[in-house]
């Protein structure tokens, strides 16, 4: 019962009925005073005419029998008659100003209390001074109640019309809302193919467009999630397969003592690869958490990038890649987490070494603060680079992995996503572009440290 009363249809019907009721009542409240004034005006005009006739009749026919018959006729019409002779009324109760007007030979129209009752009063003088007649009649005070008492028919009609209008309106509005609710239920059940046909009013159209956009976004997001999980499972399976193969070979005695050291080194390298993958996954999962660990310190980017170049020099030389640095002669200090920035640099350098051919350069550069107050780190390479379409999705998880899997060497698809998340978490900006060396360029901009004096 509560669900029915709380439905859109019930509320629309109730609102339209209340509007109809209020409209009828307001109309009646406005019309009642107008009706009363009109009725009183008509009563006063009739009483005035009757007073003229009565004065003429009494003035010409002074017989007592004729006057009494005339008075009875008027009283039958709820009009009371007072005769004034010699400036005195035949009965008490009249306001003195009307008697005084007749005594002065004047006529007077107005209203006042007669025996304590409000009356419309018409006084007419005739004949000798001090003679006249006064007619009184009750005003149309009951007209307002008469108007209100006759409201039941228009009120009933208004309520019926309001109920019908509310039902039709609610049905019109509720249908697309029910469709939207059904679509939302299908979305929650996993159906991403659901789409709504936008229809007026404008708010319902906006709701339909929003649900359609949500369904499309969910489909895209889940597709990327599936692709990401597939790529991660492949990346995890490769080192696990190697470790399992060497473990089985050692267990079966296939590898002798002379090959044990080599097998151990291979297993250790693959285990380190697994450890990096798991660490990247955990870091990505925790990036948006409030307790993500950051140790923000004043860091000299010139020294930090120089240390990174020294650490990666051996690997670059082994791969035949030329590692260059472009460092300013002075320290560039920023408030940041040195470990996280080094993690970003290591990830970018590892991606570069994976695809840069022998003989091509990899450049690490630091730029002094610009007028906007940001220092810059750049990692550039002479590899195959990116297309303009790649740049738009460079920092999305697994996006480039899916584009270039089977085309060139790719990683897990986590490195760039993790780098982008770390830089943003540190309050910086990261962007991908085209390097002058012909390959990819990654630019990290960090706010400059302001020393306290």
C-alpha positions as CSV (number, residue, x, y, z in Angstrom):
1,X,0.0,0.0,0.0
2,X,2.8,2.4,0.9
3,X,4.6,1.6,-2.4
4,X,1.4,2.4,-4.4
5,X,0.9,5.7,-2.5
6,X,4.5,6.7,-3.0
7,X,4.4,6.0,-6.8
8,X,4.7,8.8,-9.4
9,X,1.2,8.1,-10.6
10,X,-0.4,8.5,-7.2
11,X,1.6,11.7,-6.4
12,X,0.8,13.2,-9.8
13,X,-2.9,12.5,-9.3
14,X,-2.8,14.0,-5.8
15,X,-0.9,17.1,-7.0
16,X,-3.3,17.8,-9.9
17,X,-6.3,17.2,-7.7
18,X,-4.9,19.6,-5.1
19,X,-4.3,22.2,-7.8
20,X,-7.9,21.8,-9.1
21,X,-9.2,22.1,-5.5
22,X,-7.1,25.2,-4.9
23,X,-8.2,26.7,-8.2
24,X,-11.9,26.3,-7.4
25,X,-11.5,27.6,-3.9
26,X,-9.5,30.6,-4.9
27,X,-12.0,31.4,-7.6
28,X,-14.8,31.1,-5.1
29,X,-13.0,33.3,-2.6
30,X,-12.4,35.9,-5.2
31,X,-15.9,35.6,-6.7
32,X,-17.8,35.7,-3.4
33,X,-17.0,39.4,-2.5
34,X,-17.8,40.4,-6.1
35,X,-21.1,38.6,-6.0
36,X,-22.0,40.2,-2.6
37,X,-21.2,43.7,-3.9
38,X,-23.2,43.1,-7.1
39,X,-26.1,41.7,-5.2
40,X,-26.1,44.6,-2.8
41,X,-25.9,47.1,-5.6
42,X,-28.9,45.4,-7.3
43,X,-30.8,45.3,-3.9
44,X,-30.0,49.0,-3.3
45,X,-31.2,50.0,-6.8
46,X,-34.5,48.0,-6.3
47,X,-35.0,49.5,-2.9
48,X,-34.5,53.0,-4.3
49,X,-37.1,52.4,-7.0
50,X,-39.5,51.0,-4.5
51,X,-38.9,53.9,-2.2
52,X,-39.8,56.4,-5.0
53,X,-43.0,54.4,-5.7
54,X,-43.9,54.1,-2.0
55,X,-43.4,57.9,-1.5
56,X,-45.6,58.7,-4.4
57,X,-48.3,56.3,-3.3
58,X,-48.4,57.4,0.3
59,X,-48.2,61.1,-0.7
60,X,-51.3,60.8,-3.0
61,X,-53.3,58.3,-1.1
62,X,-53.4,59.1,2.6
63,X,-56.1,56.6,3.5
64,X,-55.1,54.4,6.4
65,X,-56.5,51.3,4.7
66,X,-54.6,51.9,1.6
67,X,-51.4,52.6,3.4
68,X,-51.7,49.5,5.5
69,X,-52.2,47.3,2.5
70,X,-49.2,48.9,0.8
71,X,-47.1,48.3,3.8
72,X,-48.1,44.7,4.0
73,X,-47.2,44.2,0.4
74,X,-43.7,45.6,1.0
75,X,-43.2,43.5,4.1
76,X,-44.1,40.4,2.2
77,X,-41.1,41.2,0.1
78,X,-38.9,41.4,3.3
79,X,-38.9,45.2,3.1
80,X,-39.7,47.1,6.3
81,X,-41.5,50.5,6.1
82,X,-41.3,53.5,8.4
83,X,-43.6,56.5,8.0
84,X,-42.3,59.9,9.1
85,X,-44.9,62.5,10.0
86,X,-43.9,65.9,11.3
87,X,-40.3,64.9,11.5
88,X,-41.1,61.9,13.7
89,X,-41.0,58.2,12.7
90,X,-44.0,56.0,13.5
91,X,-41.6,53.5,15.1
92,X,-38.3,53.7,16.9
93,X,-35.1,52.0,15.7
94,X,-34.2,54.1,12.7
95,X,-30.8,55.9,12.6
96,X,-31.4,59.5,13.5
97,X,-29.6,60.9,10.4
98,X,-32.3,59.4,8.1
99,X,-35.1,61.0,10.1
100,X,-33.2,64.2,10.2
101,X,-32.8,64.2,6.5
102,X,-36.6,63.8,6.0
103,X,-37.3,66.5,8.6
104,X,-35.1,68.8,6.4
105,X,-37.0,67.8,3.3
106,X,-34.2,65.8,1.8
107,X,-33.8,62.2,0.6
108,X,-30.9,59.9,1.7
109,X,-29.5,56.5,0.7
110,X,-27.2,54.5,2.8
111,X,-26.9,51.7,5.4
112,X,-26.9,51.5,9.1
113,X,-28.2,49.6,12.1
114,X,-31.9,49.2,12.5
115,X,-32.8,47.6,15.8
116,X,-29.2,46.3,16.0
117,X,-29.3,44.7,12.5
118,X,-27.3,46.0,9.5
119,X,-29.7,47.2,6.8
120,X,-29.8,49.0,3.5
121,X,-31.8,52.2,4.1
122,X,-33.6,54.5,1.6
123,X,-35.3,57.7,3.0
124,X,-37.6,59.8,0.8
125,X,-39.2,63.1,1.8
126,X,-42.6,64.2,0.2
127,X,-45.4,66.7,0.8
128,X,-45.0,69.1,3.6
129,X,-41.7,69.5,5.5
130,X,-41.1,66.7,7.9
131,X,-43.1,64.1,6.0
132,X,-41.6,61.1,4.3
133,X,-41.1,57.3,4.1
134,X,-38.1,55.1,4.9
135,X,-37.6,51.6,3.5
136,X,-35.1,49.1,4.9
137,X,-34.0,45.8,3.5
138,X,-31.3,43.3,4.6
139,X,-28.1,43.4,2.5
140,X,-27.1,40.4,0.5
141,X,-24.7,39.0,3.1
142,X,-25.7,35.5,2.4
143,X,-24.6,35.6,-1.2
144,X,-21.1,34.6,-0.4
145,X,-22.3,31.5,1.5
146,X,-24.6,30.8,-1.4
147,X,-21.7,30.9,-3.8
148,X,-19.6,28.7,-1.6
149,X,-22.4,26.2,-1.0
150,X,-22.8,25.7,-4.7
151,X,-19.1,24.8,-5.2
152,X,-19.6,21.0,-4.9
153,X,-20.4,20.6,-8.6
154,X,-17.4,22.5,-10.0
155,X,-15.2,21.1,-7.2
156,X,-16.2,17.6,-8.2
157,X,-15.6,18.3,-11.8
158,X,-12.2,19.8,-11.0
159,X,-11.2,16.8,-9.0
160,X,-12.2,14.4,-11.7
161,X,-10.4,16.5,-14.3
162,X,-7.3,16.7,-12.0
163,X,-7.3,13.0,-11.5
164,X,-7.5,12.2,-15.2
165,X,-4.9,14.8,-16.0
166,X,-2.6,13.5,-13.3
167,X,-3.0,9.9,-14.4
168,X,-2.3,10.8,-18.0
169,X,0.7,12.9,-17.0
170,X,2.1,10.3,-14.6
171,X,1.7,7.6,-17.2
172,X,3.5,9.7,-19.8
173,X,6.4,10.5,-17.4
174,X,6.5,7.1,-15.7
175,X,6.9,5.1,-18.9
176,X,10.4,6.3,-19.8
177,X,11.4,6.2,-16.1
178,X,10.3,2.6,-15.9
179,X,12.3,1.9,-19.1
180,X,15.3,3.6,-17.6
181,X,15.0,1.5,-14.4
182,X,14.8,-1.7,-16.4
183,X,17.8,-0.6,-18.4
184,X,19.7,0.1,-15.1
185,X,18.8,-3.3,-13.8
186,X,20.1,-4.9,-17.0
187,X,23.3,-2.9,-16.7
188,X,23.7,-4.1,-13.1
189,X,23.2,-7.7,-14.3
190,X,26.1,-7.3,-16.7
191,X,24.2,-6.6,-20.0
192,X,26.3,-3.8,-21.6
193,X,24.3,-3.9,-24.9
194,X,21.3,-2.1,-23.4
195,X,20.4,1.2,-25.0
196,X,17.5,3.6,-24.4
197,X,15.6,5.6,-27.0
198,X,15.7,9.3,-26.0
199,X,12.2,10.8,-25.8
200,X,10.8,14.1,-24.4
201,X,10.7,15.8,-22.0
202,X,14.2,17.2,-21.9
203,X,15.0,15.7,-18.5
204,X,14.1,12.2,-19.6
205,X,16.2,12.7,-22.8
206,X,19.1,13.6,-20.6
207,X,18.6,10.5,-18.5
208,X,18.5,8.3,-21.5
209,X,21.6,9.8,-23.0
210,X,23.4,9.5,-19.6
211,X,22.4,5.8,-19.3
212,X,23.5,5.1,-22.9
213,X,26.8,6.8,-22.2
214,X,27.2,4.8,-19.0
215,X,26.6,1.6,-20.8
216,X,29.1,2.5,-23.5
217,X,31.7,3.6,-20.8
218,X,31.2,0.3,-18.9
219,X,31.6,-1.7,-22.0
220,X,34.8,0.1,-22.9
221,X,36.2,-0.1,-19.4
222,X,35.4,-3.8,-19.0
223,X,36.9,-4.5,-22.4
224,X,40.1,-2.7,-21.4
225,X,40.1,-4.5,-18.1
226,X,39.8,-7.9,-19.8
227,X,42.6,-7.0,-22.2
228,X,44.7,-5.8,-19.3
229,X,44.2,-9.0,-17.3
230,X,45.1,-11.0,-20.4
231,X,48.3,-9.1,-20.9
232,X,49.2,-9.3,-17.2
233,X,48.5,-13.0,-17.1
234,X,50.7,-13.4,-20.1
235,X,53.5,-11.4,-18.5
236,X,53.2,-13.4,-15.3
237,X,53.1,-16.7,-17.1
238,X,56.3,-16.1,-19.0
239,X,58.7,-15.9,-16.0
240,X,56.7,-18.6,-14.2
241,X,57.1,-20.9,-17.1
242,X,60.9,-20.3,-17.1
243,X,61.2,-20.8,-13.4
244,X,59.1,-23.9,-13.5
245,X,61.1,-25.3,-16.4
246,X,64.5,-24.8,-14.6
247,X,63.0,-26.1,-11.3
248,X,61.9,-29.3,-13.1
249,X,65.3,-29.7,-14.8
250,X,67.1,-29.3,-11.5
251,X,64.7,-31.7,-9.8
252,X,65.1,-34.3,-12.5
253,X,68.9,-34.0,-12.6
254,X,68.9,-32.8,-16.2
255,X,71.1,-29.8,-15.2
256,X,74.4,-30.9,-13.7
257,X,76.5,-29.1,-11.1
258,X,78.3,-27.2,-13.9
259,X,75.0,-25.6,-15.0
260,X,73.6,-24.9,-11.6
261,X,75.0,-21.4,-11.4
262,X,73.6,-20.5,-14.7
263,X,70.2,-21.9,-13.9
264,X,70.2,-20.1,-10.6
265,X,71.0,-16.8,-12.3
266,X,68.2,-17.3,-14.8
267,X,65.7,-18.2,-12.1
268,X,66.8,-15.2,-10.0
269,X,66.4,-12.9,-13.0
270,X,62.9,-14.2,-13.7
271,X,61.9,-13.9,-10.0
272,X,63.1,-10.3,-10.0
273,X,60.9,-9.7,-13.1
274,X,57.9,-11.2,-11.3
275,X,58.7,-9.1,-8.2
276,X,58.7,-5.9,-10.4
277,X,55.4,-6.9,-11.9
278,X,53.7,-7.5,-8.6
279,X,55.2,-4.3,-7.1
280,X,53.8,-2.3,-10.1
281,X,50.4,-3.9,-9.7
282,X,50.3,-3.1,-6.0
283,X,51.5,0.5,-6.6
284,X,48.8,1.0,-9.2
285,X,46.1,-0.4,-6.9
286,X,47.2,1.9,-4.1
287,X,47.8,5.1,-6.1
288,X,44.3,6.5,-5.3
289,X,44.4,5.4,-1.7
290,X,44.7,8.1,1.0
291,X,47.5,6.1,2.8
292,X,49.7,5.9,-0.3
293,X,53.2,6.4,1.1
294,X,55.0,9.5,0.0
295,X,58.2,11.0,1.5
296,X,58.3,14.6,0.2
297,X,61.7,16.2,0.6
298,X,63.7,18.9,-1.1
299,X,65.3,17.0,-4.0
300,X,68.0,18.2,-6.4
301,X,66.8,17.0,-9.8
302,X,70.2,17.6,-11.3
303,X,71.8,15.2,-8.9
304,X,69.0,12.7,-9.0
305,X,69.0,12.4,-12.8
306,X,72.8,12.2,-12.8
307,X,72.7,9.3,-10.4
308,X,70.1,7.6,-12.6
309,X,72.3,8.0,-15.7
310,X,75.3,6.5,-13.9
311,X,73.2,3.5,-12.7
312,X,71.8,2.9,-16.2
313,X,75.0,3.5,-18.1
314,X,76.1,-0.1,-17.9
315,X,72.8,-1.5,-19.2
316,X,72.7,1.0,-22.0
317,X,76.3,0.2,-23.0
318,X,75.5,-3.6,-23.0
319,X,72.5,-2.9,-25.3
320,X,74.5,-0.7,-27.6
321,X,72.5,2.4,-26.7
322,X,74.1,5.8,-26.3
323,X,73.0,7.4,-23.1
324,X,73.4,11.2,-22.9
325,X,72.6,13.7,-20.2
326,X,71.6,17.4,-20.5
327,X,72.0,18.8,-17.0
328,X,72.1,22.5,-15.9
329,X,75.2,23.7,-14.0
330,X,73.2,24.5,-10.9
331,X,71.0,22.5,-8.6
332,X,67.3,22.4,-9.4
333,X,65.4,21.7,-6.1
334,X,61.8,20.6,-6.0
335,X,59.6,19.2,-3.1
336,X,59.0,15.7,-4.1
337,X,59.6,12.0,-3.2
338,X,63.1,11.1,-4.5
339,X,62.2,7.4,-4.5
340,X,59.0,7.8,-6.5
341,X,60.7,10.1,-9.0
342,X,63.5,7.6,-9.4
343,X,60.9,4.9,-9.9
344,X,59.3,7.0,-12.7
345,X,62.7,7.5,-14.4
346,X,63.6,3.8,-14.1
347,X,60.3,2.8,-15.7
348,X,60.7,5.3,-18.6
349,X,64.3,4.2,-19.2
350,X,63.3,0.5,-19.1
351,X,60.6,1.2,-21.7
352,X,63.1,3.0,-23.9
353,X,65.8,0.3,-23.7
354,X,63.2,-2.3,-24.7
355,X,62.5,-0.7,-28.1
356,X,65.5,1.6,-28.9
357,X,67.7,-0.1,-31.5
358,X,71.5,-0.3,-31.0
359,X,73.3,2.9,-31.9
360,X,70.2,5.1,-31.2
361,X,70.4,7.6,-28.3
362,X,68.6,7.9,-25.0
363,X,68.7,11.3,-23.5
364,X,68.1,12.3,-19.8
365,X,67.6,16.1,-19.5
366,X,66.8,18.5,-16.7
367,X,65.5,22.0,-17.5
368,X,65.7,25.0,-15.0
369,X,62.4,26.4,-13.6
370,X,60.2,28.2,-16.2
371,X,58.2,31.3,-15.5
372,X,55.3,29.3,-14.3
373,X,57.4,27.8,-11.5
374,X,57.9,24.2,-12.8
375,X,61.1,22.4,-13.3
376,X,61.3,19.8,-16.1
377,X,62.7,16.3,-16.5
378,X,62.8,14.7,-20.0
379,X,63.4,11.2,-21.2
380,X,63.9,11.1,-25.0
381,X,65.0,8.3,-27.3
382,X,65.7,7.6,-30.9
383,X,63.4,4.6,-31.1
384,X,60.3,4.1,-33.3
385,X,58.3,6.6,-31.2
386,X,54.5,7.0,-31.1
387,X,51.8,8.1,-33.4
388,X,49.5,11.0,-32.5
389,X,46.8,8.5,-31.6
390,X,49.2,6.7,-29.3
391,X,50.0,9.9,-27.4
392,X,46.3,10.3,-26.4
393,X,46.3,6.9,-24.6
394,X,50.0,6.6,-23.6
395,X,49.3,6.5,-19.9
396,X,46.3,4.2,-19.9
397,X,46.8,0.8,-18.5
398,X,47.6,-1.7,-21.3
399,X,46.5,0.6,-24.1
400,X,49.9,0.6,-26.0
401,X,50.4,-3.1,-25.1
402,X,47.4,-4.0,-27.1
403,X,48.3,-1.8,-30.0
404,X,51.9,-3.1,-30.4
405,X,51.7,-6.7,-29.1
406,X,53.3,-8.9,-31.8
407,X,54.5,-5.8,-33.7
408,X,57.5,-4.8,-31.5
409,X,58.8,-5.5,-28.0
410,X,56.3,-4.5,-25.3
411,X,56.2,-4.7,-21.6
412,X,53.3,-5.5,-19.3
413,X,51.5,-2.3,-20.1
414,X,51.9,-1.1,-16.5
415,X,55.0,1.1,-16.6
416,X,53.6,4.2,-18.3
417,X,50.3,4.0,-16.3
418,X,52.3,3.8,-13.1
419,X,54.6,6.7,-14.1
420,X,51.6,8.9,-14.9
421,X,49.9,8.1,-11.7
422,X,53.0,8.7,-9.6
423,X,53.7,12.1,-11.2
424,X,50.1,13.2,-10.7
425,X,50.1,12.0,-7.1
426,X,53.2,14.1,-6.5
427,X,51.4,17.2,-7.9
428,X,53.2,17.2,-11.2
429,X,52.3,16.8,-14.8
430,X,53.5,14.2,-17.3
431,X,53.1,14.3,-21.0
432,X,54.2,12.2,-24.0
433,X,55.3,13.6,-27.3
434,X,57.7,13.3,-30.3
435,X,61.4,13.6,-29.5
436,X,63.8,15.5,-31.7
437,X,65.9,12.4,-31.8
438,X,63.1,10.7,-33.8
439,X,61.5,8.6,-31.1
440,X,59.3,9.2,-28.0
441,X,59.6,12.0,-25.5
442,X,58.3,12.0,-22.0
443,X,58.2,15.3,-20.1
444,X,57.7,15.4,-16.3
445,X,57.0,18.9,-14.8
446,X,57.3,19.4,-11.0
447,X,56.7,22.5,-9.0
448,X,59.9,24.2,-7.8
449,X,60.8,24.1,-4.2
450,X,60.5,27.5,-2.4
451,X,63.0,27.6,0.5
452,X,61.9,29.2,3.7
453,X,63.9,32.2,5.0
